[in-house]
Amino acid sequence: MVGVDFDFSDIDEFFNEGESEVLSGMEEEGEAFVEDAKKTGSYTDRTGHLRASNGYEVDRSGLTLKNEAEYASFVESKGFEVAGSAAIRTEKRLKDRFER
């Protein structure tokens, strides 16, 4: 019987670096989403709350884009841009960045 030894000691480091790059990339895109949504919002933000409520969360399962104002979806349903188009643009950038 022939035995072969393989050294996989660097594999964990390789995957950890890759995961770190992906998480960092998602953080960058989350920040870009927030700025995009703030700049392209087509509503009058009298209190500043709606624009300040744009945010994101990054974890190992992915990137969540959100606006936490309770009335954000109502404002969008009236035809105003809150975060929906910014989210679509962010999705496109993420696909361009990570899908090869």
TORKOL-4160 file (C-alpha; in steps of 0.2 Angstrom, whole numbers, padded with zeros to 4 digits, m for minus):
100
<pt num="1" X="0000" Y="0000" Z="0000"/>
<pt num="2" X="0007" Y="0017" Z="m0005"/>
<pt num="3" X="0004" Y="0032" Z="0007"/>
<pt num="4" X="0004" Y="0050" Z="0003"/>
<pt num="5" X="0006" Y="0064" Z="0015"/>
<pt num="6" X="m0002" Y="0081" Z="0011"/>
<pt num="7" X="0001" Y="0097" Z="0021"/>
<pt num="8" X="m0015" Y="0107" Z="0022"/>
<pt num="9" X="m0009" Y="0118" Z="0036"/>
<pt num="10" X="m0011" Y="0134" Z="0025"/>
<pt num="11" X="m0029" Y="0130" Z="0019"/>
<pt num="12" X="m0037" Y="0138" Z="0035"/>
<pt num="13" X="m0027" Y="0154" Z="0032"/>
<pt num="14" X="m0032" Y="0154" Z="0014"/>
<pt num="15" X="m0051" Y="0153" Z="0018"/>
<pt num="16" X="m0050" Y="0165" Z="0032"/>
<pt num="17" X="m0042" Y="0178" Z="0021"/>
<pt num="18" X="m0055" Y="0175" Z="0008"/>
<pt num="19" X="m0069" Y="0177" Z="0020"/>
<pt num="20" X="m0061" Y="0193" Z="0027"/>
<pt num="21" X="m0060" Y="0200" Z="0009"/>
<pt num="22" X="m0079" Y="0196" Z="0006"/>
<pt num="23" X="m0084" Y="0204" Z="0023"/>
<pt num="24" X="m0074" Y="0219" Z="0020"/>
<pt num="25" X="m0081" Y="0221" Z="0002"/>
<pt num="26" X="m0099" Y="0219" Z="0009"/>
<pt num="27" X="m0095" Y="0233" Z="0022"/>
<pt num="28" X="m0089" Y="0244" Z="0008"/>
<pt num="29" X="m0105" Y="0241" Z="m0002"/>
<pt num="30" X="m0116" Y="0244" Z="0013"/>
<pt num="31" X="m0108" Y="0261" Z="0016"/>
<pt num="32" X="m0110" Y="0265" Z="m0002"/>
<pt num="33" X="m0128" Y="0260" Z="m0001"/>
<pt num="34" X="m0131" Y="0272" Z="0014"/>
<pt num="35" X="m0123" Y="0286" Z="0004"/>
<pt num="36" X="m0132" Y="0282" Z="m0012"/>
<pt num="37" X="m0149" Y="0281" Z="m0003"/>
<pt num="38" X="m0146" Y="0298" Z="0006"/>
<pt num="39" X="m0141" Y="0307" Z="m0010"/>
<pt num="40" X="m0155" Y="0300" Z="m0021"/>
<pt num="41" X="m0170" Y="0301" Z="m0009"/>
<pt num="42" X="m0183" Y="0311" Z="m0018"/>
<pt num="43" X="m0194" Y="0315" Z="m0003"/>
<pt num="44" X="m0193" Y="0331" Z="0008"/>
<pt num="45" X="m0185" Y="0325" Z="0024"/>
<pt num="46" X="m0192" Y="0337" Z="0037"/>
<pt num="47" X="m0184" Y="0330" Z="0052"/>
<pt num="48" X="m0169" Y="0321" Z="0045"/>
<pt num="49" X="m0175" Y="0304" Z="0052"/>
<pt num="50" X="m0179" Y="0295" Z="0036"/>
<pt num="51" X="m0162" Y="0298" Z="0028"/>
<pt num="52" X="m0153" Y="0294" Z="0045"/>
<pt num="53" X="m0162" Y="0278" Z="0045"/>
<pt num="54" X="m0154" Y="0270" Z="0030"/>
<pt num="55" X="m0142" Y="0257" Z="0036"/>
<pt num="56" X="m0135" Y="0239" Z="0033"/>
<pt num="57" X="m0129" Y="0224" Z="0043"/>
<pt num="58" X="m0115" Y="0212" Z="0038"/>
<pt num="59" X="m0112" Y="0195" Z="0044"/>
<pt num="60" X="m0106" Y="0178" Z="0037"/>
<pt num="61" X="m0123" Y="0175" Z="0029"/>
<pt num="62" X="m0123" Y="0191" Z="0019"/>
<pt num="63" X="m0127" Y="0209" Z="0018"/>
<pt num="64" X="m0144" Y="0216" Z="0024"/>
<pt num="65" X="m0149" Y="0234" Z="0017"/>
<pt num="66" X="m0162" Y="0243" Z="0027"/>
<pt num="67" X="m0171" Y="0259" Z="0032"/>
<pt num="68" X="m0177" Y="0257" Z="0049"/>
<pt num="69" X="m0190" Y="0271" Z="0049"/>
<pt num="70" X="m0207" Y="0263" Z="0052"/>
<pt num="71" X="m0214" Y="0274" Z="0038"/>
<pt num="72" X="m0201" Y="0271" Z="0024"/>
<pt num="73" X="m0211" Y="0259" Z="0014"/>
<pt num="74" X="m0226" Y="0270" Z="0015"/>
<pt num="75" X="m0216" Y="0284" Z="0008"/>
<pt num="76" X="m0210" Y="0273" Z="m0006"/>
<pt num="77" X="m0227" Y="0267" Z="m0009"/>
<pt num="78" X="m0232" Y="0285" Z="m0013"/>
<pt num="79" X="m0219" Y="0285" Z="m0027"/>
<pt num="80" X="m0205" Y="0293" Z="m0018"/>
<pt num="81" X="m0187" Y="0286" Z="m0018"/>
<pt num="82" X="m0181" Y="0281" Z="m0001"/>
<pt num="83" X="m0169" Y="0266" Z="m0003"/>
<pt num="84" X="m0176" Y="0254" Z="m0015"/>
<pt num="85" X="m0167" Y="0260" Z="m0031"/>
<pt num="86" X="m0151" Y="0262" Z="m0020"/>
<pt num="87" X="m0153" Y="0244" Z="m0015"/>
<pt num="88" X="m0155" Y="0238" Z="m0033"/>
<pt num="89" X="m0139" Y="0247" Z="m0038"/>
<pt num="90" X="m0130" Y="0240" Z="m0023"/>
<pt num="91" X="m0136" Y="0222" Z="m0028"/>
<pt num="92" X="m0129" Y="0225" Z="m0045"/>
<pt num="93" X="m0112" Y="0231" Z="m0038"/>
<pt num="94" X="m0111" Y="0216" Z="m0027"/>
<pt num="95" X="m0114" Y="0204" Z="m0041"/>
<pt num="96" X="m0101" Y="0213" Z="m0052"/>
<pt num="97" X="m0089" Y="0212" Z="m0038"/>
<pt num="98" X="m0091" Y="0194" Z="m0032"/>
<pt num="99" X="m0099" Y="0184" Z="m0046"/>
<pt num="100" X="m0085" Y="0179" Z="m0058"/>
